[in-house]
Amino acid sequence: MPQVDLKNVRPYGDTLDDGRVQLGFSLPIRYGPEAKEAARQLVIKMGLENVDVVSAHDLGGLFTYFVVYGRCIHSVDVTSLRVPRVQVEQMDFFRINDLVRDKLGRKITVVAACTGSDAHTVGIDAIINMKGYAGEYGLERYPWFRAHNLGAQVPNETLVAKAIDTGADAVLVSQVVTQKNVHIANMTRLVDLLEAEGIRDDVILVAGGPRITHELALELGYDAGFGPGTLPSHVAAYIAQEMIRKEHRTSPDLGEER
Amino acid sequence: MKLDLDISKIDKCRECASDIADRIMEQVRNVTTTTCERAVLRLLGVDGVDRAGVPLPNVVVDMAHQAGLLSDGIATYMARAAVSAGLSLQQVAEKVACRQLDLADLGSASCDCDRSAVSGAVAASLGRIRENVAKRREYLSRLDSGTEPLIYVIVATGNIHEDVEQAQSAAKAGADIIAVIRSTAQSLLDYVPYGATTEGYGGTFATQENFRIMRRGLDSVSAETGRYIRLVNYCSGLCMPEIAAMGALERLDMMLNDSMYGILFRDINMKRTFADQYFSRMINAYAGIIINTGEDNYLTTADAYEEAHTVLASQFINEALAHRSGLPDSQIGLGHAFEINPEMKDGFLCEVAQAQMARDIFPNAPLKYMPPTKYMTGDIFRGYLLNGMFNLAGVMTGQSIQLLGMLTEAIHTPHVHDRYLAIKNAKYVFGSARHLGEDVIFRPDGIIQRRAAQVLADTARMLEYVRDQGLMDAMGEGIFAGIARTPDGGRGLDGVVARSERYWNPFEEAMSAQLGLATSSNPSRR
C-alpha cells in the first residue's frame, strides 16, 4: 500500500485517498425525482463530490429516506491533533486494590448517581454494582473502595449531601439522556453546588455516559469523563491513581509494566 | 408443546405463583392509595387543573388525605358533597380547589344513602369504556387486525403533534402498534400532567389530551390503510391506576403494566405498587386492554443467560396477579427479551429456548418480545444484524408482539428512518421465515430442549423459595435483577392508606362484579 500522508488523511473506501463516504438521512419532503435531487445537492453542500443517491425510499408520504455515497473533498492533518484523554495506567482489579492498600492505606469512598430526570441506571450500575459488566466486577466488589450507588433520578442536592455525609473522595455522575442537551445544564449545576458547599476541590468529580467525552467533562469543570465502553477497572484505576497523585503530590510507583 | 417440558414442573410453578399472589392480595385488599382514589375521581369525570396548574384529582385527594378521609374512599365524600351542596361532581372538585368547600365538614361517611349521587357518573363512565371496547372490536372485525408477531414501534419526540406524524409514517410503513414513550421523569411524578404537551425529555408526557390526539391520528391512518393501528402507553410509576383510567376512556389498546417494575427499577414502595397494580389491572381488564409486563428490564442489569429463570419466575407471578385483577390470558402480554451476549457460543439457541419455552408455557398469552439493547454499541450495522436475529427468533417461536429493535439503540431516540429500516427488517424476516417454527422440530435432548428444561427447573426452585420467604421479603434479598427493596422503603408509601370498614370504591365494585371477581373492597365482608 502506498504511504498514507498523515497531514492529509482522507476517507478510505477501497483505494487510498478515494475519499468515499456513506450517508443515510431523511428529508421532510415527498418521494420523487425532486427529492433525490434535493438530497444530492445537500450532500454537495456538505463537501462531497461525485455524489450518488444509491437508494431513496418513501416513508409514508411525508418523508423520504436516502442512502448516499460521495467523495469527501476535505482532509485532516492528523499530526496536529491534540485530544485530551484521561491520564491513567490501565490496571486490573487486584493491582488497583493493592495500589490503594499500599500507597493510600485507607479505603476510597465513592458516591455515584444518575442525576436530574435521568432514569437510565444501566451505565452507573455497570460501573458500581457488585455484579459489574462484561466479566468485570463493579466497584462495590473492590475491597479497598466503599461505593454508594444512589440510583436513578437523584437530585444534585441529594448527591452533594451524600458526598458530604460520607466524606466522599470521588463523585460519579452518569448522564444517559442528552436530548436537548439537558445533561449539560444538569452537570454544570452539580459543579456549582459543590463549589457553593466548598468541597469541589476535596473530591474527584467524574462524569460518564454514552455521549460524554473527557473533553466535554473538562469543559464543564469535571476532573474526568468516561464514554461508552468504559469498564469498572478504568474508573477505579483512574480514581485510585488520582487519589494518590493528590495525596502524595508525586507520581506513584505503579509497579511493573505488563 | 414443542419443547417436551416437564408438565409437573410447570404445574408446580403455577401453584407457587398462586400462593405468592394470594399472600400479596391479602395486603392489597386492606389498603387504598392516593392514586387509586384519584383514578376514581378521573373515572367520575373530574378533570382540569387549579390556578397553580395542579390537577383537580390531586387537589381533592390531597385535601381528603390530610383530613384523614381517604380510608373511606373518596367517592363517598364526593357523593355527599354533591347532594348537600346541589352540585355536579366537577363543581364539587372546583369548589374544593377554591377552598369554598371542605369535604371534612361533611362528617364521617356513615350511611349508604348518598351513594346514589355518583351512580349516574359511574354508569356513564363504565358505559363509555364499554363503548370503546365495542368500537375496538368493530374495528378489528372490519379492518385487517394484523398478523403475529405484530410490529410494535416507539415514538418519542416530546411533542405530541410531531409524534403523530412519525407514528403515521411508521404505521404506513407497516407498524401495527405505536407506543408513545413517556418523558423520562414521569414515572416518579405523583400526578398526571394536563393537556397537550410539546416538550419532553426522552419522550412525551402521558396526558389524557395526548392520548386523545394520538388516538385520533392513528384512527385516521387505520381508515386510510385498512389496518387497525393499536396504541400503547405506560401504566406504570406512581400513577398506575390513573393512567389506566385515562387509557380506558381514550381507547388505548395496550398498556405497559407490570406488578413489580416500579418497585425494582423506580424504587417505588412495594405496598404502594402492589395496590396500584391491582386496581390499574382491573381497569385494563374491564377496558379490554392488553397489558405488557416488563421482565425484559431484569436483563438490562442482570445477565440474560445466568438469570433466565428470574424472567420465567416473574412471568408466573405476573400471570397470577393479573388473574386476580380479572385479566384473562388473552390480555396478559408477558414480557421477555433477546439480551444474551452475542459473543456467546450457541447464544441464539438459548434465545430460541427461552422464547419457545414462554410460548409453550403460556399458550394463550400475547407474549411481548423485547429487542437487544444491552449489547447495542452504536455500531449500527452490527446492531441491524442483531435485530434481524431477534426477529428470526420471534417469528419462529410464535411471539405475539415484537417490539422492534432500532439500529441506533444507545445513540438517540429513533430517527424517522431508523423506524422504517426496523420495519423493513422485520417484514423481511417474518415473511421469509413465516412457517419455520411449524416445520422445525427441536431434537430431544438437544441444546435447546436441555436449556429450556434447565431454566424451568431453576424457576421452580426459585418460586418455591419465594413462596416460603414471601415475595416482599424475597425482594428484599434482591432476587430480581439483583436489586434489593424493602417493604417500607421507596417512594409513595405516604400515599398508602388502610381501608376502613366503610371503604367504598364504586368502580372496583362494579368492575369486580362484571369481571367475575369476589368483591373484596370491604375487609369486613370477607
Contacts between the chains, C-beta under 8 A, distances in Angstrom:
chain1	res1	chain2	res2	distance
A	24	B	417	6.7
A	25	B	417	7.4
A	26	B	415	7.0
A	26	B	416	5.3
A	26	B	417	4.7
A	57	B	417	7.9
A	57	B	420	6.7
A	59	B	169	5.1
A	59	B	172	7.9
A	59	B	173	6.4
A	59	B	416	5.9
A	59	B	417	6.4
A	59	B	420	5.1
A	60	B	168	6.3
A	60	B	169	3.7
A	60	B	170	7.3
A	60	B	171	7.4
A	60	B	172	3.4
A	60	B	173	5.6
A	61	B	169	7.5
A	61	B	172	6.7
A	62	B	165	6.3
A	62	B	168	7.7
A	62	B	169	6.1
A	63	B	169	5.9
A	63	B	416	5.3
A	63	B	417	7.6
A	65	B	416	7.5
A	65	B	417	4.0
A	65	B	420	5.9
A	65	B	421	8.0
A	117	B	183	7.6
A	117	B	184	4.9
A	117	B	185	3.7
A	117	B	201	5.8
A	118	B	184	6.3
A	119	B	184	5.0
A	119	B	185	7.1
A	119	B	187	7.0
A	119	B	188	7.8
A	119	B	265	7.8
A	119	B	266	7.1
A	120	B	184	7.7
A	121	B	265	7.9
A	121	B	301	7.6
A	122	B	300	5.5
A	122	B	301	6.9
A	122	B	374	7.3
A	125	B	301	5.4
A	129	B	301	7.4
A	129	B	482	6.8
A	130	B	482	7.5
A	131	B	301	7.5
A	131	B	302	7.3
A	131	B	303	7.7
A	131	B	482	5.6
A	151	B	267	6.3
A	152	B	265	7.6
A	152	B	266	7.0
A	152	B	267	7.3
A	153	B	184	7.9
A	153	B	185	6.3
A	153	B	188	5.7
A	177	B	184	5.5
A	177	B	201	5.7
A	177	B	202	4.7
A	179	B	158	7.2
A	179	B	201	5.2
A	179	B	202	5.5
A	179	B	412	7.8
A	179	B	413	6.7
A	180	B	158	7.9
A	180	B	201	6.7
A	182	B	201	5.3
A	210	B	378	7.4
A	210	B	410	5.9
A	210	B	411	7.3
A	228	B	377	7.0
A	228	B	378	6.3
A	228	B	410	7.4
A	229	B	377	7.6
